[in-house]
C-alpha cells in the first residue's frame, strides 16, 4: 500500500511543525517522526530565539554580530533576510500561544525579558525561562493536534528518499516520496507526495559526547546525500562549551545564557582564563570558548573546567534558570553556592543539505529547513540562538514559495519496498560495536582540534566500517538501530571529507596543520555531491 499525501514532513521540531501548519491549509500533510512527536532538538533548546525586539537593538547590529561569528563564510543576503523577517515570525509564535518570559529585573522596561548570549552586542534573546524549546514545541504541537489536515506518524523511521534517478528514470532528478520503517508493525511502508520536507535536525550523536538527544543521528543529511543532493560545510560542527560534567548526567546542556547573565569560566584551579583568549572573555563566540576550554583541559590534564555564577543572588539564579538549577541539584550541585563542572560537547551542525533561503534543494520536490539545511546563515560558526530563528523564518518562506507555485504530482509509479533475501540479524553486537567505534573515532580524530593525519586515519577507518555496514544492511532485515548506524557512518564520512577539503582554520574547523585562516577560502564552501 502506498500512502499518498500532498506534503511529507520528516521531523517534528520547530522547523517541521511550522511548515506543516502553513502547508496544511492547501492539502493533506503527513509528519513522520522516528520517536515521540515531542522528541526533537527543539525540545531541548534552553537559551531562546534571537530577534530584534528591544528598542536599543537594530537589524544592522544583529546582522553584524552574525557575520562576525560566522568568520567570513556567511551569505550576507541570507543573514539580512532572516534577521529582518524574524520579528514577524516571533509574533506568529506568540499568536500560537508561545509564552516568552516577561521582564522582571530591576530597572528593565516593561515587555519581554531579553537575554544576552555570547557574540551578541545587545540583549535580544527571547526565552521562556531556561526551557524555551519545550515551550515552543508545546504550542506548535497543540496547534498541529487540532488541525484536521495534519496526521502525525510517531515511531516511523524514514529509510531513504525515493527519487526518479534511483528509479532509473531519465530527466531532472525529482523526489517523489520516502520509504519508512513502521516500527509499530515491523514493516516498511511507502509514502509519496510532490513535496518532501526534510526537518530532521542535526547529527550530534555522531560524536561520543554531545548535548543532543539520542535522535540526532544526521538522518536527513545522510538520506539527501545518498539521493544525490548537494551537502556543504559539514566540517563546521559546533561544540557547545558548557555541557554538565557528571558521571550520571547524560548530555545535559548548561545554557550559554548562564554566561550571558554573568557566569564566569574558571580553570580547574579556580582561576579565570578567558581573558587570555578573547576580549569578550566568557562571552566570546562559541568556537573560541570551546577551543579555550579544550586548551586549558589539555594543559592541566583536568577532566573539566568550572562555570561559576555564585556571585549572583541565589533567588535570581533559581528564577532565571529553574531547569538548570533543579537538574544540577539532582546531581548534588547547588549552582547558587558552588561552580558547575563543564566540558565542551558536540552541539550543532552549521553545514547540511544545500538550500536557498526558501528551503529549496537541488532535487526538485525536496526541501530542507532547520538544522539539517545549509542556508549560509551560520557560516563557519553559528551565533547563539540564531538556530530557532532560522528554522521558523525558512519554514515560513518555504511554505510561501511552495504554495505560490504548487508542484504537480509526478506521473511516476512508485514501487513498494523490496527486502530481497534479508533475514533477521543474528549478531546485533556488530551494530553496537560499530556505533561505538564511529562515535569514539570522531571524538578523538575529528573533534575541536584536528590535524591532517588524524583526519586521514579517520577517513580510512570510516571507509572500512562503511563496507561492513553496507553488507550488514543488505543481508539483514532493517531495524531502527541499523538505520541509525548507517546514517551516522554516512555523516561521519561527509564531515571528514569536508574537513580534508578545507586547508585552513576558520570558525569551528581548527586544523593544527593550517592554524591560520586563508583569505582565498573566505566565502568558499566545501560542497559534496554523491554521483553513484
Phi, psi and omega in degrees: 000136178254127179271112183258130177225169175275329180220133171249128178241121179260106182120147185230037172268195184300322182293309182295317181293320179298315179296315183302317181297324181281327181283333187296342177290344183245357181175182182277132184242132172249123174259119181252121182225136191281348175232209175292149185301334181273355183274101182204164175298327178305316184299336182262358181290120183267313193299295180151201181239126178278128177201151181279098182240321184291149183290339179267007182254171179206156175300318182301321180292316179296319177298313182298319179296320180294316179296320179297313180296325184286357171056040173086009184243358179289151169271109190299322180296322177293316178303313182297317180299311184293319179296315185288333180269356182301309184303323179294322179288326175298318180297323177297320178296318178297318179296332178281350177113006176292129183251099176279151182297138178270154181294131178229345184294151184299130178086355182283147176290148176301145181133206183284148175276095184275123182271166176246139176222168186303135178088349179269143180260002179208161173285114181213016183262107172285137182212163172243088190052236177240029176226050185299313182301320180298321180290318178297315180299320179302311183293318181293318179295324178297318179293320179296318183297332183266002183266123184291341184266003183244131173238131180257126177256102180274151180060033174248122188252115178292127183267302182209150174285145176259118181237159179295328178294318179294333179277000177080019182268144180283167177097191182298135179292130185224139176271128184238359179167198183205143172271138188227129172280118182262091187306326185300328182241358176070024179235168179255128179250164180245123177246133179234150178191154177286345178231123174241121182252118173275121176220049192269000177079204190255204192225030185304330183286359172292339181255154183296320180242127184209155173273352186280155173289170185298339183288344190279073184248021174066028186301316183294316178298316181297315180296316181295319179296316178296331181278352178102007178285152177287137177235138186220154169060029182285353174291342184269079175262119182277126175262119177291133185294334192231089171254138182301129177260106179200136185299337182257355181267129181252109171058038181268121182278137169258107190307145174300338179299336176297318175289327178297332180262015173114358178299141185240137177273134178231149176284181185298335179276359178092008183265138173296142183226348188292339179296340178285343189247334184198148181296332180277000177053236184291351178255020175293163176304155189300322182297321181290317181295316181298317179293324179296315179296316179302317179296314181297320180294317180291325180293321185263344185079007181286154180269354178196173168241184182244143170245117191245118175234022183291344180282350177272152179304138183302319182297319178299313182298314182293325182279325181282327184232061185296322181290315179296316180300311183292320180295313179297321180298324178300330179262015175083019181242114176266101188290349175279346185237342183217151181290160183262127175287126184224153174220157174290153177208150179303134191227315190208137175265121180274343174264191179155203179289126184293125177221165166271185185289350176263009176082006182281131173265185179269010171251123182301132178088350179254127179235161178212135178221154179088205186297333180293340187262152172244096181270340187101000179295314191274339182060229184268000181190123183285132171287136184310136174068013173276349187289312179294327176298310179301317183300313185285325179290313183289327174298318178297312183294322178297316179298316180297318182294314183292319182289333178286326180227074184298127178287143179282151176292129182293140178278072185230135173276109182276118184284157175286162179295140176245123180266357179054230183258026183295144177227172183295140182294142180250351180224079182293344179298334178298317180295309183294322180295312181295323176302309181296321182295317179299313183295323180287317181292328176294321179293317184284323189252338187231041186265217185296319178240133187234164169221159178299321182297316178296318181296317180295321178296317179295319181298318180296316182291321179297321179299319178294317180296323179301320179297316179298315184293320180297316178298317179295320182300317184278337183277332189239157176298135184290143174228165180298323179296317179294319180295320178293320177300313178303319183288318181291329176294319178296315181294320177300317177303316183291317179301312182297315181298318178295317181297322179288337179285336188259104182273058180195170169254125180209128177057238186278350179263098181247113183243120182297338178282339177225073190290348181250156173286143179255117181306332180293341181260002173294134181069006176261123181263152176265100187256130176240143175216125180280130184255342183261000000 
